[in-house]
Amino acid sequence: MALALNDEQRMVKDSADGFFAEHAPVAQLRKLRDDKDATGFDRGLWAKMAEMGFAGVAIPEQFGGAGLGMVAAGLIQEAIGRNLSLSPFLSSAILSAKAILAGGSEEQKAAMLPKIAAGELIVALAADEKSRHQPHAISTRAEPSGNGFRLTGSKSFVLDGHVADRLIVAARTAGDDEDTTGITLFLVDPKSAGVETERRSMVDSRNAAAITLDGVQVDGADVLGGIGTGFAILEAALDAGRACLAAEMLGVSAQSFDTTVDYLKQREQFGQKIGSFQALQHRAAHLFCEVELARSATLKALTALDEGDNRAPFFVALAKAKSGDVAKLATNEAVQMHGGIGMTDEFDIGFFMKRARAAGETFGDGAFQGDRLARMMNY
């Protein structure tokens, strides 16, 4: 594994860093929160992201994307983390695009992927049903009906589900509620009869939706992949999302570290800059090392996904767990070293802490990923 970026990847990083710092800084998040914006992100920004090629970064060129792969996607997500930028990048351009690539027919890919890359179609993945992430625990049922199925059940924590033009719904066509077999993915129009969507604003000011399906009719052509074989497709999409979340939490950690170091250089106590205090220097040095360890783990996971390495799920679980722990440490240290003002809404550091907590829980926290690692190592 290369521990340094190549020229193309550096260009992506520089482009993403400059774009989000200019067009979607933390100030935009604060404004959207205070305005109680119904969409939860700036559609104009999303259109600009599509023009930059960000929305299609992980989509092959034959389907209208940039075809730059998961390392490039991670670099964009890291810049998003540094600026706490709001967009459907993770939900549509990564999770849903990867699910369609992994399981979609040629017709489905040709119909949907170019529109996702162009920012014209927002697709959301509706899988989780429990209060904590358990992707195999699917109770939503798909019963045969006519030339298709009727879907009945409910989904929680559907990222950007309230604005999605299409949903990818995991439902059970066979087996018990906790079996990994018997899960099928369906493309669902959220405007269909029987679909109810409730927007929920999260602690980090991002959006998720609770979705209820009551006898929603879908056709056989709406099946994504084979009947009963959807779990492998779901896991492929989730691992892409987990790796990008690791990259986002890396951005959260790195920006929290930089902000804190700048503050230590400016704040005076007892007539001295507090950055001269040895105890704070030690804490900052330790945090720097932890951020770099998370960076290495995340780059390895993204590279493994690009290379089709069969150990990619192992590296993804490791990166998600490590980046989550480091983001928690980084934001805790940032708030503490800012002192009392770190707890006030006036300063941005609290936004980073909230995002670190929410991103750490999304698609499996450290305990979930640790359990995955243990199972993969046959413990």
Secondary structure, 3 states (H helix, E strand, C coil): CCCCCCHHHHHHHHHHHHHHHHHCCHHHHHHHHHHCCCCCCCHHHHHHHHHCCCCCCCCCHHHCCCCCHHHHHHHHHHHHHHHCCCCCHHHHHHHHHHHHHHHCCHHHHHHHHHHHHCCCCCEEEECCCCCCCCCCCCCCEEEEECCEEEEEEEEEEEECCCCCCEEEEEEECCCCCCCCCCEEEEEECCCCCCEEEEEEECCCCCEEEEEEEEEEEEEHHHEECCCCEHHHHHHHHHHHHHHHHHHHHHHHHHHHHHHHHHHHHHCEECCEEHHHCHHHHHHHHHHHHHHHHHHHHHHHHHHHHHHCCCCHHHHHHHHHHHHHHHHHHHHHHHHHHHHHHHHCCCCCHHHHHHHHHHHHHCCCCHHHHHHHHHHHCCC
